[in-house]
Each structure stands twice: as C-alpha cells, then as structure tokens.
C-alpha cells in the first residue's frame, strides 16, 4: 500500500497517475486563481 492510498484517499486507484495529475492541476489552478484575484483586488490591474 502506497502512502497516497491512506488517509482520506481510501479507495482503489487513489494513487493512479491520472488521478494525481488531475488533483495537481486542480490544486495549482485554484492557487493561481486565488493569487490573481488577490492581486487584482489589492491593485488596479487591467
């Protein structure tokens, strides 16, 4: 059992490369959107 198949990810295939890639894109995308929103709120960008 890998470390990715523990905790809240207790289902078969939780450590598959496809699921890890999708999760990474969602997390990094969310962080990027939050940073851009914070910058546009703090400064008059565009």
PDB file with one MODEL, atoms N, CA, C and O in Angstrom:
MODEL        1
ATOM      1  N   UNK A   1       0.852  -1.184   0.000  1.00  0.00           N
ATOM      2  CA  UNK A   1       0.000   0.000   0.000  1.00  0.00           C
ATOM      3  C   UNK A   1       0.889   1.236   0.000  1.00  0.00           C
ATOM      4  O   UNK A   1       1.785   1.382   0.832  1.00  0.00           O
ATOM      5  N   UNK A   2       0.621   2.114  -0.947  1.00  0.00           N
ATOM      6  CA  UNK A   2       1.421   3.326  -1.001  1.00  0.00           C
ATOM      7  C   UNK A   2       0.897   4.359  -0.012  1.00  0.00           C
ATOM      8  O   UNK A   2      -0.198   4.215   0.532  1.00  0.00           O
ATOM      9  N   UNK A   3       1.678   5.387   0.211  1.00  0.00           N
ATOM     10  CA  UNK A   3       1.274   6.439   1.145  1.00  0.00           C
ATOM     11  C   UNK A   3       0.082   7.232   0.628  1.00  0.00           C
ATOM     12  O   UNK A   3      -0.665   7.807   1.420  1.00  0.00           O
ATOM     13  N   UNK A   4      -0.110   7.274  -0.701  1.00  0.00           N
ATOM     14  CA  UNK A   4      -1.231   8.028  -1.258  1.00  0.00           C
ATOM     15  C   UNK A   4      -2.555   7.305  -1.077  1.00  0.00           C
ATOM     16  O   UNK A   4      -3.611   7.909  -1.264  1.00  0.00           O
ATOM     17  N   UNK A   5      -2.525   6.027  -0.719  1.00  0.00           N
ATOM     18  CA  UNK A   5      -3.745   5.253  -0.555  1.00  0.00           C
ATOM     19  C   UNK A   5      -4.151   5.184   0.910  1.00  0.00           C
ATOM     20  O   UNK A   5      -4.787   4.216   1.328  1.00  0.00           O
ATOM     21  N   UNK A   6      -3.801   6.181   1.684  1.00  0.00           N
ATOM     22  CA  UNK A   6      -4.145   6.253   3.107  1.00  0.00           C
ATOM     23  C   UNK A   6      -4.862   7.566   3.388  1.00  0.00           C
ATOM     24  O   UNK A   6      -4.995   8.414   2.506  1.00  0.00           O
ATOM     25  N   UNK A   7      -5.315   7.723   4.605  1.00  0.00           N
ATOM     26  CA  UNK A   7      -5.977   8.958   4.991  1.00  0.00           C
ATOM     27  C   UNK A   7      -7.338   9.078   4.347  1.00  0.00           C
ATOM     28  O   UNK A   7      -8.110   8.120   4.363  1.00  0.00           O
ATOM     29  N   UNK A   8      -7.658  10.245   3.771  1.00  0.00           N
ATOM     30  CA  UNK A   8      -8.977  10.445   3.183  1.00  0.00           C
ATOM     31  C   UNK A   8      -9.081   9.820   1.797  1.00  0.00           C
ATOM     32  O   UNK A   8     -10.179   9.717   1.251  1.00  0.00           O
ATOM     33  N   UNK A   9      -7.958   9.402   1.219  1.00  0.00           N
ATOM     34  CA  UNK A   9      -7.965   8.806  -0.122  1.00  0.00           C
ATOM     35  C   UNK A   9      -8.022   7.284  -0.010  1.00  0.00           C
ATOM     36  O   UNK A   9      -7.179   6.600  -0.592  1.00  0.00           O
ATOM     37  N   UNK A  10      -8.987   6.741   0.718  1.00  0.00           N
ATOM     38  CA  UNK A  10      -9.071   5.300   0.936  1.00  0.00           C
ATOM     39  C   UNK A  10      -9.962   4.658  -0.118  1.00  0.00           C
ATOM     40  O   UNK A  10     -11.049   4.175   0.201  1.00  0.00           O
ATOM     41  N   UNK A  11      -9.515   4.648  -1.367  1.00  0.00           N
ATOM     42  CA  UNK A  11     -10.239   3.932  -2.408  1.00  0.00           C
ATOM     43  C   UNK A  11      -9.238   3.422  -3.432  1.00  0.00           C
ATOM     44  O   UNK A  11      -8.129   3.941  -3.556  1.00  0.00           O
ATOM     45  N   UNK A  12      -9.644   2.414  -4.147  1.00  0.00           N
ATOM     46  CA  UNK A  12      -8.749   1.798  -5.124  1.00  0.00           C
ATOM     47  C   UNK A  12      -8.414   2.797  -6.226  1.00  0.00           C
ATOM     48  O   UNK A  12      -9.300   3.477  -6.743  1.00  0.00           O
ATOM     49  N   UNK A  13      -7.155   2.883  -6.580  1.00  0.00           N
ATOM     50  CA  UNK A  13      -6.738   3.791  -7.636  1.00  0.00           C
ATOM     51  C   UNK A  13      -6.463   5.201  -7.170  1.00  0.00           C
ATOM     52  O   UNK A  13      -6.308   6.102  -7.994  1.00  0.00           O
ATOM     53  N   UNK A  14      -6.398   5.415  -5.871  1.00  0.00           N
ATOM     54  CA  UNK A  14      -6.160   6.760  -5.353  1.00  0.00           C
ATOM     55  C   UNK A  14      -4.770   7.266  -5.714  1.00  0.00           C
ATOM     56  O   UNK A  14      -4.528   8.472  -5.728  1.00  0.00           O
ATOM     57  N   UNK A  15      -3.863   6.346  -6.003  1.00  0.00           N
ATOM     58  CA  UNK A  15      -2.508   6.759  -6.344  1.00  0.00           C
ATOM     59  C   UNK A  15      -2.204   6.569  -7.829  1.00  0.00           C
ATOM     60  O   UNK A  15      -1.040   6.489  -8.223  1.00  0.00           O
ATOM     61  N   UNK A  16      -3.246   6.497  -8.643  1.00  0.00           N
ATOM     62  CA  UNK A  16      -3.019   6.355 -10.081  1.00  0.00           C
ATOM     63  C   UNK A  16      -2.472   7.662 -10.643  1.00  0.00           C
ATOM     64  O   UNK A  16      -2.845   8.740 -10.179  1.00  0.00           O
ATOM     65  N   UNK A  17      -1.597   7.575 -11.629  1.00  0.00           N
ATOM     66  CA  UNK A  17      -1.011   8.796 -12.191  1.00  0.00           C
ATOM     67  C   UNK A  17      -2.054   9.757 -12.763  1.00  0.00           C
ATOM     68  O   UNK A  17      -1.883  10.974 -12.688  1.00  0.00           O
ATOM     69  N   UNK A  18      -3.125   9.221 -13.331  1.00  0.00           N
ATOM     70  CA  UNK A  18      -4.175  10.078 -13.901  1.00  0.00           C
ATOM     71  C   UNK A  18      -4.859  10.910 -12.816  1.00  0.00           C
ATOM     72  O   UNK A  18      -5.069  12.111 -12.983  1.00  0.00           O
ATOM     73  N   UNK A  19      -5.200  10.265 -11.711  1.00  0.00           N
ATOM     74  CA  UNK A  19      -5.876  10.976 -10.616  1.00  0.00           C
ATOM     75  C   UNK A  19      -4.942  11.970  -9.940  1.00  0.00           C
ATOM     76  O   UNK A  19      -5.367  13.062  -9.562  1.00  0.00           O
ATOM     77  N   UNK A  20      -3.686  11.605  -9.785  1.00  0.00           N
ATOM     78  CA  UNK A  20      -2.712  12.517  -9.183  1.00  0.00           C
ATOM     79  C   UNK A  20      -2.526  13.745 -10.068  1.00  0.00           C
ATOM     80  O   UNK A  20      -2.425  14.862  -9.562  1.00  0.00           O
ATOM     81  N   UNK A  21      -2.479  13.548 -11.386  1.00  0.00           N
ATOM     82  CA  UNK A  21      -2.327  14.665 -12.313  1.00  0.00           C
ATOM     83  C   UNK A  21      -3.531  15.600 -12.265  1.00  0.00           C
ATOM     84  O   UNK A  21      -3.370  16.820 -12.228  1.00  0.00           O
ATOM     85  N   UNK A  22      -4.727  15.036 -12.265  1.00  0.00           N
ATOM     86  CA  UNK A  22      -5.944  15.856 -12.200  1.00  0.00           C
ATOM     87  C   UNK A  22      -5.991  16.638 -10.892  1.00  0.00           C
ATOM     88  O   UNK A  22      -6.328  17.822 -10.888  1.00  0.00           O
ATOM     89  N   UNK A  23      -5.657  15.986  -9.789  1.00  0.00           N
ATOM     90  CA  UNK A  23      -5.658  16.663  -8.487  1.00  0.00           C
ATOM     91  C   UNK A  23      -4.623  17.785  -8.447  1.00  0.00           C
ATOM     92  O   UNK A  23      -4.883  18.856  -7.899  1.00  0.00           O
ATOM     93  N   UNK A  24      -3.451  17.537  -9.029  1.00  0.00           N
ATOM     94  CA  UNK A  24      -2.403  18.558  -9.052  1.00  0.00           C
ATOM     95  C   UNK A  24      -2.843  19.768  -9.852  1.00  0.00           C
ATOM     96  O   UNK A  24      -2.629  20.904  -9.431  1.00  0.00           O
ATOM     97  N   UNK A  25      -3.460  19.532 -11.011  1.00  0.00           N
ATOM     98  CA  UNK A  25      -3.929  20.637 -11.852  1.00  0.00           C
ATOM     99  C   UNK A  25      -5.000  21.442 -11.127  1.00  0.00           C
ATOM    100  O   UNK A  25      -4.997  22.672 -11.184  1.00  0.00           O
ATOM    101  N   UNK A  26      -5.918  20.757 -10.445  1.00  0.00           N
ATOM    102  CA  UNK A  26      -6.969  21.460  -9.711  1.00  0.00           C
ATOM    103  C   UNK A  26      -6.399  22.310  -8.574  1.00  0.00           C
ATOM    104  O   UNK A  26      -6.807  23.456  -8.383  1.00  0.00           O
ATOM    105  N   UNK A  27      -5.468  21.750  -7.831  1.00  0.00           N
ATOM    106  CA  UNK A  27      -4.889  22.483  -6.697  1.00  0.00           C
ATOM    107  C   UNK A  27      -4.076  23.675  -7.178  1.00  0.00           C
ATOM    108  O   UNK A  27      -4.253  24.787  -6.682  1.00  0.00           O
ATOM    109  N   UNK A  28      -3.183  23.451  -8.144  1.00  0.00           N
ATOM    110  CA  UNK A  28      -2.351  24.554  -8.639  1.00  0.00           C
ATOM    111  C   UNK A  28      -3.187  25.612  -9.358  1.00  0.00           C
ATOM    112  O   UNK A  28      -2.895  26.804  -9.265  1.00  0.00           O
ATOM    113  N   UNK A  29      -4.211  25.182 -10.065  1.00  0.00           N
ATOM    114  CA  UNK A  29      -5.106  26.133 -10.722  1.00  0.00           C
ATOM    115  C   UNK A  29      -5.848  26.991  -9.718  1.00  0.00           C
ATOM    116  O   UNK A  29      -5.992  28.199  -9.907  1.00  0.00           O
ATOM    117  N   UNK A  30      -6.319  26.365  -8.653  1.00  0.00           N
ATOM    118  CA  UNK A  30      -7.022  27.116  -7.611  1.00  0.00           C
ATOM    119  C   UNK A  30      -6.101  28.128  -6.944  1.00  0.00           C
ATOM    120  O   UNK A  30      -6.505  29.263  -6.689  1.00  0.00           O
ATOM    121  N   UNK A  31      -4.873  27.726  -6.661  1.00  0.00           N
ATOM    122  CA  UNK A  31      -3.911  28.641  -6.052  1.00  0.00           C
ATOM    123  C   UNK A  31      -3.630  29.808  -6.989  1.00  0.00           C
ATOM    124  O   UNK A  31      -3.568  30.956  -6.547  1.00  0.00           O
ATOM    125  N   UNK A  32      -3.458  29.525  -8.282  1.00  0.00           N
ATOM    126  CA  UNK A  32      -3.201  30.583  -9.261  1.00  0.00           C
ATOM    127  C   UNK A  32      -4.357  31.562  -9.335  1.00  0.00           C
ATOM    128  O   UNK A  32      -4.150  32.775  -9.363  1.00  0.00           O
ATOM    129  N   UNK A  33      -5.578  31.036  -9.367  1.00  0.00           N
ATOM    130  CA  UNK A  33      -6.759  31.908  -9.425  1.00  0.00           C
ATOM    131  C   UNK A  33      -6.847  32.774  -8.172  1.00  0.00           C
ATOM    132  O   UNK A  33      -7.164  33.960  -8.262  1.00  0.00           O
ATOM    133  N   UNK A  34      -6.570  32.193  -7.009  1.00  0.00           N
ATOM    134  CA  UNK A  34      -6.620  32.977  -5.768  1.00  0.00           C
ATOM    135  C   UNK A  34      -5.555  34.072  -5.742  1.00  0.00           C
ATOM    136  O   UNK A  34      -5.820  35.179  -5.273  1.00  0.00           O
ATOM    137  N   UNK A  35      -4.360  33.778  -6.238  1.00  0.00           N
ATOM    138  CA  UNK A  35      -3.295  34.784  -6.280  1.00  0.00           C
ATOM    139  C   UNK A  35      -3.680  35.918  -7.233  1.00  0.00           C
ATOM    140  O   UNK A  35      -3.515  37.093  -6.904  1.00  0.00           O
ATOM    141  N   UNK A  36      -4.191  35.561  -8.412  1.00  0.00           N
ATOM    142  CA  UNK A  36      -4.603  36.598  -9.372  1.00  0.00           C
ATOM    143  C   UNK A  36      -5.752  37.435  -8.830  1.00  0.00           C
ATOM    144  O   UNK A  36      -5.775  38.651  -9.021  1.00  0.00           O
ATOM    145  N   UNK A  37      -6.703  36.798  -8.157  1.00  0.00           N
ATOM    146  CA  UNK A  37      -7.817  37.535  -7.563  1.00  0.00           C
ATOM    147  C   UNK A  37      -7.319  38.479  -6.469  1.00  0.00           C
ATOM    148  O   UNK A  37      -7.775  39.618  -6.372  1.00  0.00           O
ATOM    149  N   UNK A  38      -6.383  38.004  -5.651  1.00  0.00           N
ATOM    150  CA  UNK A  38      -5.847  38.843  -4.578  1.00  0.00           C
ATOM    151  C   UNK A  38      -5.086  40.034  -5.146  1.00  0.00           C
ATOM    152  O   UNK A  38      -5.210  41.149  -4.639  1.00  0.00           O
ATOM    153  N   UNK A  39      -4.299  39.804  -6.196  1.00  0.00           N
ATOM    154  CA  UNK A  39      -3.558  40.910  -6.803  1.00  0.00           C
ATOM    155  C   UNK A  39      -4.493  41.919  -7.453  1.00  0.00           C
ATOM    156  O   UNK A  39      -4.274  43.127  -7.354  1.00  0.00           O
ATOM    157  N   UNK A  40      -5.534  41.429  -8.117  1.00  0.00           N
ATOM    158  CA  UNK A  40      -6.457  42.362  -8.766  1.00  0.00           C
ATOM    159  C   UNK A  40      -7.302  43.112  -7.737  1.00  0.00           C
ATOM    160  O   UNK A  40      -7.742  44.231  -7.998  1.00  0.00           O
ATOM    161  N   UNK A  41      -7.529  42.514  -6.586  1.00  0.00           N
ATOM    162  CA  UNK A  41      -8.274  43.203  -5.537  1.00  0.00           C
ATOM    163  C   UNK A  41      -7.394  44.244  -4.830  1.00  0.00           C
ATOM    164  O   UNK A  41      -7.881  45.307  -4.444  1.00  0.00           O
ATOM    165  N   UNK A  42      -6.127  43.944  -4.664  1.00  0.00           N
ATOM    166  CA  UNK A  42      -5.235  44.845  -3.948  1.00  0.00           C
ATOM    167  C   UNK A  42      -4.739  45.986  -4.830  1.00  0.00           C
ATOM    168  O   UNK A  42      -4.526  47.103  -4.357  1.00  0.00           O
ATOM    169  N   UNK A  43      -4.558  45.695  -6.111  1.00  0.00           N
ATOM    170  CA  UNK A  43      -4.021  46.689  -7.040  1.00  0.00           C
ATOM    171  C   UNK A  43      -4.943  46.815  -8.223  1.00  0.00           C
ATOM    172  O   UNK A  43      -5.690  45.891  -8.544  1.00  0.00           O
ATOM    173  N   UNK A  44      -4.890  47.946  -8.864  1.00  0.00           N
ATOM    174  CA  UNK A  44      -5.712  48.161 -10.064  1.00  0.00           C
ATOM    175  C   UNK A  44      -4.995  47.584 -11.265  1.00  0.00           C
ATOM    176  O   UNK A  44      -4.290  48.291 -11.985  1.00  0.00           O
ATOM    177  N   UNK A  45      -5.181  46.287 -11.472  1.00  0.00           N
ATOM    178  CA  UNK A  45      -4.563  45.623 -12.615  1.00  0.00           C
ATOM    179  C   UNK A  45      -5.600  45.553 -13.751  1.00  0.00           C
ATOM    180  O   UNK A  45      -6.703  45.038 -13.567  1.00  0.00           O
ATOM    181  N   UNK A  46      -5.239  46.059 -14.876  1.00  0.00           N
ATOM    182  CA  UNK A  46      -6.132  45.999 -16.040  1.00  0.00           C
ATOM    183  C   UNK A  46      -7.246  46.952 -15.874  1.00  0.00           C
ATOM    184  O   UNK A  46      -8.108  47.053 -16.748  1.00  0.00           O
TER     185      UNK A  46
ENDMDL
END
